Amino acid sequence: MRPPEEAEGESWEPWLARAREAAERAPFGLHTHWTGVGQARPSGGDPGARVLEQGRRLAAEGLPATLFCGGGWYSDSGVVEAVAELGYADCTPTAFRPPYLPPDAPRLALAEPATLRLDSGRTLLALPSTHSLGMAARAALTPLPRWMHVYFHDTDLVDRKRRLALVAALRVLGRRRRPVRLDEVAASMGAMAPELAVSAVAAA
């Protein structure tokens, strides 16, 4: 979940109530926007410091975050170090370049889970996102990859057509593969995930 942007009039109190309810239902994670509500990727400042600030605020509020996904699929060396320091698994890497990103946009390219070896010597478990809603719907009746992590936005749930497409795709996929919670994957992956230098998956 994206923490509120107080500079844009969003308030922490109602957000915290919704976040605590969400954390009771499923694994909870931090989704950082660096520039604002409508602009996810950073336009300045220290992206890693913002991740640490938000992660520490969640911890102080008693929210049990275990996952991270960078807004606009952004990542850099400071961000991965911050995510590792917070003890999260990182869902920011993607198996494809989102079409709205230019080829040189900083991101992490990864198709299957891996343990990333960071410049500091820390390690970071990466659980890459592989399919958008549309990709999942198209893939539902085709041969599936070994690892499939479908992502979607809350706005997809309020659009009736997209919500129906999502539900249909997930039902078909659920009959073909065993759905697993991301926190369970993170807990069980351990030494099974191959270790890669983070530089090997940095796409820009």
Phi, psi and omega in degrees: 000142179277122176298157184292149175263095183297329179294341180254016174090004178277146185249144179289324189299306179294328178295318180299321179297316179292321181295319179295323177295317180297320182294338177281342185262333188199169174305139186252139181218162179265131176239107186267128165257132185265339185247329180167184182301313185264001181226103189280315187285151184291148175240010180162185179075198183246098184303319180296322180296324179293321177298315179298317180300313182291319180297319179292326177294318178299317179297319180296330179274000178081018179271125188275066180289137178229352186233159177220145171215120182285136178299138182065017180061027181280141171205153172208183185298322179291324180294312182295326177294320179295317180297318178296319179298324179283346178083020180273159163269146188254120178259011183288324179302146179233154179279356182210161175272118176306133190298338181278352180269135174294157184303331183264011180291128180300127177196176177245130182251118185202135183259337181222161181304145178206156171264116182271129176269115186272166182299330181283348187100345175295163172240154183219123177284125179251128178242084192296149173275132188243334187221130169284178178301312181296319179295322180294319179297320180288329184278346189303330183247019180243169174302135186260148174289168180296323182242127180224119182232102183274132177241153174204167181255160178299331179295335176294334183280337180268348174269117188301315182296318180290324178296316179295320179295320179296311181299317181296315181297316182293326178295316179295314180297324180294335176279339183263336181223157178274114178294139180226138177292145182297327179292328177291320177298313182299319182289327185267343186294308175044233183283354182288332181286129179298147181265130180228146171292138182300331178296336182285342181245001177285118186277344179209000000 
